[in-house]
Amino acid sequence: MSDTGAYEQAENNADLSPREALPWHVYLLRCADSTIYCGITTDLTRRLREHNESPAGARYTRGRRPVILVYSREFPDRSSALRHERNLKKMNRAAKLALIATRSVPSERSRN
């Protein structure tokens, strides 16, 4: 993004609440039973912890722990994240697995 674009985005976000100004993430989790769960959040680290350890995790994932983050994509606003989430949820399992294979989250080893 150019400096001008970043400035305009910051200027546009100035009137938003702190939660609305945060980037949104659409994510896919692989559950212990090999099913795929799709969700959105503003804080991937917190949400993954909730899915694995807390009663605040989705009811679907509570009985399928541990879950592993296998895909995520960032969006500038909730609306675009919800559209992408809806599109992912319409995809069949094979299409989701193909997406995961091409756009997977880097492993912990490659982050260091």
TITORTOR-521851 format. One record per atom (N, C-alpha, C, O): atom name; x, z, y. Coordinates in steps of 0.001 Angstrom, whole numbers. Atoms other than C-alpha are relative to their C-alpha. Layout:
N
+--------+---------+---------+---------+
| badren |       X |       Z |       Y |
+--------+---------+---------+---------+
|     CA |       X |       Z |       Y |
...
+--------+---------+---------+---------+
***
This chain:
112
+--------+---------+---------+---------+
| badren |       X |       Z |       Y |
+--------+---------+---------+---------+
|      N |     845 |       0 |   -1165 |
|     CA |       0 |       0 |       0 |
|      C |     894 |       0 |    1234 |
|      O |    1907 |     699 |    1270 |
|      N |    -801 |      52 |   -1223 |
|     CA |    1332 |    -817 |    3444 |
|      C |    -191 |    1273 |     803 |
|      O |   -1129 |    2035 |     568 |
|      N |     133 |   -1175 |    -859 |
|     CA |    1913 |    1856 |    6065 |
|      C |   -1328 |     -19 |     736 |
|      O |   -1971 |    1021 |     885 |
|      N |    1269 |     121 |    -705 |
|     CA |   -1098 |     547 |    7967 |
|      C |   -1152 |     371 |    -917 |
|      O |   -2069 |    1085 |    -510 |
|      N |    1050 |    -309 |     959 |
|     CA |   -3256 |     738 |    4838 |
|      C |     -84 |    1488 |    -289 |
|      O |   -1182 |    2037 |    -380 |
|      N |     -25 |   -1441 |     250 |
|     CA |   -2177 |    4327 |    4154 |
|      C |    -573 |     752 |    1198 |
|      O |   -1307 |    1727 |    1035 |
|      N |     518 |    -633 |   -1212 |
|     CA |   -2928 |    5252 |    7767 |
|      C |   -1515 |    -144 |      75 |
|      O |   -2223 |     813 |     387 |
|      N |    1445 |     232 |     -43 |
|     CA |   -6381 |    3665 |    7595 |
|      C |    -721 |     823 |   -1049 |
|      O |   -1800 |    1356 |    -788 |
|      N |     631 |    -799 |    1044 |
|     CA |   -7143 |    5398 |    4308 |
|      C |     -40 |    1464 |     414 |
|      O |   -1060 |    2127 |     224 |
|      N |     -31 |   -1387 |    -456 |
|     CA |   -6063 |    8768 |    5741 |
|      C |   -1010 |     216 |    1111 |
|      O |   -1684 |    1245 |    1154 |
|      N |     949 |    -102 |   -1105 |
|     CA |   -8129 |    8123 |    8849 |
|      C |   -1428 |       5 |    -541 |
|      O |   -2261 |     784 |     -77 |
|      N |    1332 |      45 |     601 |
|     CA |  -11181 |    7221 |    6727 |
|      C |    -317 |    1277 |    -757 |
|      O |   -1476 |    1687 |    -802 |
|      N |     207 |   -1225 |     768 |
|     CA |  -10700 |   10366 |    4604 |
|      C |     -88 |    1239 |     876 |
|      O |    -423 |    2314 |     378 |
|      N |     -17 |   -1156 |    -892 |
|     CA |  -10480 |   12642 |    7659 |
|      C |   -1359 |     674 |      80 |
|      O |   -1429 |    1891 |     253 |
|      N |    1342 |    -558 |    -113 |
|     CA |  -14265 |   13109 |    7729 |
|      C |    -558 |     481 |   -1334 |
|      O |   -1673 |     999 |   -1390 |
|      N |     468 |    -383 |    1322 |
|     CA |  -14531 |   13807 |    4008 |
|      C |     314 |    1457 |    -290 |
|      O |    1245 |    2030 |     276 |
|      N |    -309 |   -1350 |     454 |
|     CA |  -14701 |   17209 |    2368 |
|      C |    1290 |     -67 |    -808 |
|      O |    1667 |   -1147 |   -1263 |
|      N |   -1258 |      17 |     764 |
|     CA |  -11462 |   18258 |     605 |
|      C |    -159 |    -619 |   -1383 |
|      O |     733 |   -1340 |   -1830 |
|      N |     207 |     552 |    1342 |
|     CA |  -12929 |   17343 |   -2807 |
|      C |    -177 |   -1510 |      55 |
|      O |     331 |   -2227 |    -807 |
|      N |     222 |    1441 |    -118 |
|     CA |  -14049 |   13903 |   -1624 |
|      C |    1277 |    -740 |     374 |
|      O |    1430 |   -1914 |      38 |
|      N |   -1234 |     642 |    -438 |
|     CA |  -10619 |   13192 |    -120 |
|      C |    1016 |    -141 |   -1133 |
|      O |    1946 |    -941 |   -1029 |
|      N |    -921 |      72 |    1129 |
|     CA |   -8846 |   13741 |   -3455 |
|      C |    -230 |   -1275 |    -798 |
|      O |   -1355 |   -1771 |    -857 |
|      N |     210 |    1141 |     888 |
|     CA |   -8240 |   10789 |   -5752 |
|      C |    -741 |     454 |   -1260 |
|      O |    -608 |    1600 |   -1690 |
|      N |     740 |    -272 |    1232 |
|     CA |  -10483 |   10626 |   -8814 |
|      C |     686 |    -700 |   -1162 |
|      O |    1275 |   -1769 |    -997 |
|      N |    -621 |     547 |    1203 |
|     CA |   -9257 |    9984 |  -12341 |
|      C |   -1067 |    -199 |   -1066 |
|      O |   -1894 |     680 |   -1307 |
|      N |     801 |     255 |    1189 |
|     CA |  -11095 |    8371 |  -15226 |
|      C |     961 |     144 |   -1167 |
|      O |    2075 |    -378 |   -1121 |
|      N |    -923 |    -263 |    1104 |
|     CA |   -9625 |    9475 |  -18536 |
|      C |    -689 |    -145 |   -1342 |
|      O |   -1907 |      -9 |   -1463 |
|      N |     444 |      21 |    1394 |
|     CA |   -9942 |    9029 |  -22273 |
|      C |     817 |    1028 |    -764 |
|      O |    2031 |    1129 |    -590 |
|      N |    -642 |    -981 |     862 |
|     CA |   -9159 |   11793 |  -24739 |
|      C |    -198 |    -407 |   -1448 |
|      O |   -1267 |    -887 |   -1828 |
|      N |     147 |     151 |    1447 |
|     CA |   -8475 |   11426 |  -28437 |
|      C |    -190 |    1406 |    -556 |
|      O |     661 |    2280 |    -390 |
|      N |     329 |   -1309 |     557 |
|     CA |  -10126 |   14336 |  -30211 |
|      C |     630 |     159 |   -1381 |
|      O |    1087 |    -813 |   -1984 |
|      N |    -605 |    -300 |    1297 |
|     CA |   -8874 |   16032 |  -33381 |
|      C |    -649 |    -785 |   -1131 |
|      O |       2 |   -1067 |   -2137 |
|      N |     684 |     778 |    1042 |
|     CA |  -11491 |   14108 |  -35404 |
|      C |     121 |   -1510 |     237 |
|      O |    -589 |   -2304 |    -381 |
|      N |    -302 |    1400 |    -343 |
|     CA |  -10150 |   10810 |  -33911 |
|      C |   -1067 |    -693 |     835 |
|      O |    -968 |   -1896 |    1075 |
|      N |     968 |     607 |    -913 |
|     CA |  -13205 |   10241 |  -31712 |
|      C |     618 |     -75 |    1393 |
|      O |    1610 |     595 |    1679 |
|      N |    -484 |     204 |   -1359 |
|     CA |  -12698 |    9142 |  -28099 |
|      C |   -1029 |     567 |     971 |
|      O |   -2218 |     269 |     864 |
|      N |     859 |    -585 |   -1029 |
|     CA |  -14130 |   11104 |  -25160 |
|      C |     413 |    -567 |    1354 |
|      O |    1605 |    -703 |    1629 |
|      N |    -256 |     562 |   -1317 |
|     CA |  -14429 |    9646 |  -21643 |
|      C |    -555 |     939 |    1073 |
|      O |   -1650 |    1480 |     923 |
|      N |     467 |    -841 |   -1087 |
|     CA |  -14687 |   11618 |  -18393 |
|      C |     688 |    -337 |    1309 |
|      O |    1569 |   -1195 |    1359 |
|      N |    -639 |     157 |   -1307 |
|     CA |  -13778 |   11821 |  -14699 |
|      C |     317 |    1377 |     558 |
|      O |    -332 |    2364 |     212 |
|      N |    -409 |   -1258 |    -620 |
|     CA |  -12046 |   14515 |  -12652 |
|      C |     882 |    -283 |    1210 |
|      O |    1368 |   -1400 |    1388 |
|      N |    -968 |     103 |   -1094 |
|     CA |   -9995 |   15143 |   -9524 |
|      C |    1318 |     663 |    -377 |
|      O |    2307 |     526 |     343 |
|      N |   -1203 |    -719 |     423 |
|     CA |   -7449 |   17249 |  -11457 |
|      C |     161 |    -128 |   -1517 |
|      O |    -427 |     636 |   -2282 |
|      N |    -173 |     265 |    1436 |
|     CA |   -6318 |   15888 |  -14825 |
|      C |     586 |    1181 |    -760 |
|      O |     132 |    1499 |   -1859 |
|      N |    -654 |   -1117 |     682 |
|     CA |   -4083 |   18831 |  -15695 |
|      C |    -991 |    1128 |    -261 |
|      O |   -1065 |    1653 |   -1372 |
|      N |    1001 |   -1069 |     146 |
|     CA |   -6828 |   21395 |  -15084 |
|      C |   -1056 |    -390 |   -1022 |
|      O |   -1423 |     413 |   -1879 |
|      N |    1081 |     433 |     884 |
|     CA |   -9456 |   19330 |  -16899 |
|      C |     462 |     -74 |   -1454 |
|      O |    -290 |     305 |   -2352 |
|      N |    -518 |      43 |    1369 |
|     CA |   -7278 |   18741 |  -19968 |
|      C |     124 |    1420 |    -563 |
|      O |    -209 |    1665 |   -1722 |
|      N |     -84 |   -1394 |     420 |
|     CA |   -6587 |   22486 |  -20120 |
|      C |   -1395 |     539 |    -332 |
|      O |   -1570 |    1239 |   -1329 |
|      N |    1369 |    -455 |     277 |
|     CA |  -10339 |   23156 |  -19897 |
|      C |    -513 |    -574 |   -1318 |
|      O |   -1133 |     140 |   -2106 |
|      N |     458 |     614 |    1260 |
|     CA |  -11058 |   20699 |  -22713 |
|      C |     639 |     680 |   -1207 |
|      O |      -1 |     805 |   -2252 |
|      N |    -709 |    -574 |    1138 |
|     CA |   -8463 |   22393 |  -24933 |
|      C |    -142 |    1508 |    -144 |
|      O |     -47 |    2020 |   -1260 |
|      N |     -91 |   -1455 |      70 |
|     CA |   -8740 |   26088 |  -24051 |
|      C |   -1197 |     763 |     526 |
|      O |   -1369 |    1932 |     180 |
|      N |     998 |    -735 |    -758 |
|     CA |  -11754 |   26982 |  -21959 |
|      C |   -1427 |    -350 |    -417 |
|      O |   -1675 |   -1448 |    -916 |
|      N |    1418 |     332 |     201 |
|     CA |  -15523 |   27212 |  -22378 |
|      C |    -500 |   -1019 |    1030 |
|      O |   -1586 |   -1575 |     867 |
|      N |     394 |     965 |   -1031 |
|     CA |  -15640 |   24978 |  -19264 |
|      C |     221 |   -1440 |    -464 |
|      O |    -216 |   -2375 |     206 |
|      N |    -172 |    1348 |     536 |
|     CA |  -14579 |   22003 |  -21397 |
|      C |   -1348 |    -558 |    -432 |
|      O |   -2292 |     201 |    -650 |
|      N |    1251 |     633 |     407 |
|     CA |  -17274 |   19514 |  -22360 |
|      C |    -445 |     510 |   -1367 |
|      O |     390 |     760 |   -2237 |
|      N |     532 |    -465 |    1278 |
|     CA |  -19528 |   20641 |  -25196 |
|      C |     494 |    -890 |   -1145 |
|      O |     799 |    -406 |   -2234 |
|      N |    -440 |     947 |    1029 |
|     CA |  -18522 |   17496 |  -27106 |
|      C |    1406 |     326 |    -490 |
|      O |    1663 |     284 |   -1693 |
|      N |   -1392 |    -213 |     402 |
|     CA |  -14812 |   18358 |  -27088 |
|      C |     262 |    1414 |    -523 |
|      O |    1265 |    1637 |   -1200 |
|      N |    -250 |   -1387 |     438 |
|     CA |  -15173 |   22108 |  -27752 |
|      C |     131 |     127 |   -1508 |
|      O |     919 |     939 |   -1993 |
|      N |     -68 |     -52 |    1457 |
|     CA |  -15719 |   21514 |  -31451 |
|      C |     972 |   -1002 |    -585 |
|      O |    1054 |   -1144 |   -1805 |
|      N |    -904 |    1056 |     466 |
|     CA |  -13097 |   18754 |  -31646 |
|      C |    1414 |     194 |     532 |
|      O |    2133 |    -778 |     762 |
|      N |   -1329 |    -313 |    -538 |
|     CA |   -9959 |   20500 |  -30383 |
|      C |    1038 |     -53 |   -1095 |
|      O |     720 |     179 |   -2261 |
|      N |    -508 |     302 |   -1339 |
|     CA |   -7167 |   19842 |  -29783 |
|      C |    -307 |   -1444 |     386 |
|      O |    -500 |   -2310 |    -467 |
|      N |     171 |    1351 |    -515 |
|     CA |   -7683 |   16815 |  -27569 |
|      C |    1289 |    -419 |     694 |
|      O |    2029 |     414 |    1217 |
|      N |   -1227 |     546 |    -591 |
|     CA |   -4911 |   14542 |  -26288 |
|      C |    -391 |   -1065 |    1012 |
|      O |   -1220 |   -1927 |     721 |
|      N |     223 |    1011 |   -1022 |
|     CA |   -4933 |   12522 |  -23073 |
|      C |     693 |   -1291 |    -436 |
|      O |    1906 |   -1309 |    -644 |
|      N |    -577 |    1263 |     456 |
|     CA |   -4440 |    8881 |  -24104 |
|      C |    -131 |   -1119 |    1031 |
|      O |     466 |   -2183 |     866 |
|      N |     182 |    1027 |   -1032 |
|     CA |   -5529 |    6967 |  -20978 |
|      C |    -484 |     678 |    1271 |
|      O |   -1302 |    1597 |    1222 |
|      N |     565 |    -439 |   -1277 |
|     CA |   -6076 |    7634 |  -17305 |
|      C |     240 |   -1077 |    1041 |
|      O |    1203 |   -1841 |     969 |
|      N |    -107 |     940 |   -1113 |
|     CA |   -6616 |    5579 |  -14197 |
|      C |    -530 |     689 |    1247 |
|      O |   -1567 |    1352 |    1210 |
|      N |     352 |    -656 |   -1256 |
|     CA |   -6779 |    6761 |  -10592 |
|      C |    -848 |    -929 |     871 |
|      O |    -636 |   -2141 |     911 |
|      N |     874 |     720 |    -925 |
|     CA |   -9470 |    5719 |   -8101 |
|      C |     -63 |     761 |    1318 |
|      O |      84 |    1983 |    1336 |
|      N |     -10 |    -650 |   -1304 |
|     CA |   -9742 |    6414 |   -4374 |
|      C |   -1238 |     838 |     287 |
|      O |   -1213 |    1698 |    1167 |
|      N |    1231 |    -742 |    -281 |
|     CA |  -13301 |    7751 |   -4547 |
|      C |    -818 |     180 |   -1280 |
|      O |    -594 |    -498 |   -2282 |
|      N |     819 |    -350 |    1160 |
|     CA |  -15877 |    9198 |   -6926 |
|      C |    -851 |   -1180 |    -459 |
|      O |   -1020 |   -1401 |   -1658 |
|      N |     874 |    1117 |     328 |
|     CA |  -18127 |    6157 |   -6771 |
|      C |     699 |   -1044 |    -874 |
|      O |     149 |   -1472 |   -1889 |
|      N |    -722 |     998 |     801 |
|     CA |  -15515 |    3711 |   -8064 |
|      C |     421 |     580 |   -1346 |
|      O |     453 |    -140 |   -2344 |
|      N |    -345 |    -643 |    1277 |
|     CA |  -14427 |    6219 |  -10729 |
|      C |   -1213 |      23 |    -927 |
|      O |   -1087 |    -240 |   -2122 |
|      N |    1217 |     -21 |     817 |
|     CA |  -18026 |    6575 |  -11928 |
|      C |    -337 |   -1384 |    -539 |
|      O |    -791 |   -1509 |   -1677 |
|      N |     247 |    1367 |     476 |
|     CA |  -18392 |    2784 |  -12141 |
|      C |     925 |    -329 |   -1172 |
|      O |     487 |    -895 |   -2174 |
|      N |    -947 |     276 |    1082 |
|     CA |  -15236 |    2535 |  -14266 |
|      C |    -351 |     813 |   -1247 |
|      O |    -280 |     304 |   -2366 |
|      N |     402 |    -834 |    1140 |
|     CA |  -16365 |    5440 |  -16457 |
|      C |   -1195 |    -622 |    -718 |
|      O |   -1220 |    -677 |   -1948 |
|      N |    1181 |     625 |     600 |
|     CA |  -19719 |    3730 |  -17022 |
|      C |     406 |   -1231 |    -815 |
|      O |     -95 |   -1444 |   -1919 |
|      N |    -466 |    1188 |     731 |
|     CA |  -17933 |     502 |  -18015 |
|      C |     733 |     382 |   -1283 |
|      O |     554 |    -260 |   -2318 |
|      N |    -710 |    -448 |    1207 |
|     CA |  -15663 |    2380 |  -20437 |
|      C |    -983 |     487 |   -1058 |
|      O |    -812 |     200 |   -2243 |
|      N |     964 |    -541 |     954 |
|     CA |  -18632 |    4140 |  -22032 |
|      C |    -820 |   -1099 |    -668 |
|      O |   -1347 |    -900 |   -1763 |
|      N |     708 |    1139 |     595 |
|     CA |  -20271 |     742 |  -22645 |
|      C |     853 |    -717 |   -1048 |
|      O |     327 |   -1442 |   -1892 |
|      N |    -908 |     684 |     923 |
|     CA |  -17192 |    -451 |  -24558 |
|      C |    -126 |     578 |   -1409 |
|      O |    -392 |    1767 |   -1583 |
|      N |     -10 |    -508 |    1368 |
|     CA |  -17114 |    -223 |  -28335 |
|      C |    1355 |     648 |    -293 |
|      O |    2290 |     538 |     500 |
|      N |   -1216 |    -737 |     350 |
|     CA |  -14454 |    1822 |  -30100 |
|      C |    1231 |    -913 |     -61 |
|      O |    2298 |    -538 |     425 |
|      N |   -1141 |     923 |     126 |
|     CA |  -12218 |   -1190 |  -30871 |
|      C |     520 |    -398 |    1384 |
|      O |    1731 |    -478 |    1589 |
|      N |    -417 |     376 |   -1347 |
|     CA |  -12174 |   -2208 |  -27206 |
|      C |     702 |    1167 |     697 |
|      O |    1682 |     967 |    1415 |
|      N |    -652 |   -1179 |    -591 |
|     CA |  -11317 |    1344 |  -26128 |
|      C |    1394 |     192 |    -587 |
|      O |    2336 |     496 |     145 |
|      N |   -1313 |    -143 |     628 |
|     CA |   -8472 |    1506 |  -28640 |
|      C |     970 |   -1069 |     503 |
|      O |    2156 |    -793 |     683 |
|      N |    -856 |    1062 |    -550 |
|     CA |   -7141 |   -1838 |  -27359 |
|      C |     436 |     359 |    1416 |
|      O |    1593 |     146 |    1781 |
|      N |    -335 |    -432 |   -1358 |
|     CA |   -7277 |    -510 |  -23793 |
|      C |    1054 |    1106 |     -39 |
|      O |    2015 |    1078 |     730 |
|      N |    -962 |   -1092 |     147 |
|     CA |   -5438 |    2643 |  -24857 |
|      C |    1376 |    -546 |    -366 |
|      O |    2392 |     -79 |     149 |
|      N |   -1273 |     572 |     446 |
|     CA |   -2759 |     541 |  -26553 |
|      C |     732 |    -699 |    1136 |
|      O |    1963 |    -722 |    1154 |
|      N |    -637 |     749 |   -1089 |
|     CA |   -2127 |   -1477 |  -23383 |
|      C |     234 |     826 |    1254 |
|      O |    1114 |     498 |    2049 |
|      N |    -114 |    -797 |   -1228 |
|     CA |   -2548 |    1210 |  -20708 |
|      C |      56 |    1488 |    -309 |
|      O |    -603 |    2278 |     368 |
|      N |     -28 |   -1403 |     392 |
|     CA |   -1718 |    4489 |  -22382 |
|      C |     785 |     840 |     988 |
|      O |    1589 |     320 |    1762 |
|      N |    -693 |    -962 |    -845 |
|     CA |    -475 |    7580 |  -20579 |
|      C |    1412 |     164 |    -528 |
|      O |    1592 |     254 |   -1743 |
|      N |   -1375 |    -206 |     487 |
|     CA |    3332 |    7992 |  -20730 |
|      C |     103 |    1318 |    -763 |
|      O |    -543 |    2306 |    -413 |
|      N |    -196 |   -1225 |     766 |
|     CA |    4443 |   10531 |  -23295 |
|      C |     805 |     985 |     819 |
|      O |    1440 |     608 |    1804 |
|      N |    -768 |   -1044 |    -699 |
|     CA |    5992 |   13802 |  -22173 |
|      C |    1479 |    -334 |       3 |
|      O |    2172 |     -63 |     983 |
|      N |   -1429 |     347 |      67 |
|     CA |    9402 |   12524 |  -23341 |
|      C |     381 |    -981 |    1091 |
|      O |    1435 |    -833 |    1710 |
|      N |    -375 |    1023 |    -968 |
|     CA |    9324 |    9522 |  -21033 |
|      C |    -136 |     475 |    1444 |
|      O |     357 |    -190 |    2355 |
|      N |     153 |    -538 |   -1349 |
|     CA |    8380 |   11668 |  -18015 |
|      C |    1235 |     746 |     460 |
|      O |    1449 |     888 |    1664 |
|      N |   -1180 |    -789 |    -357 |
|     CA |   11611 |   13681 |  -18117 |
|      C |    1162 |    -851 |     391 |
|      O |    2227 |    -329 |     719 |
+--------+---------+---------+---------+
***
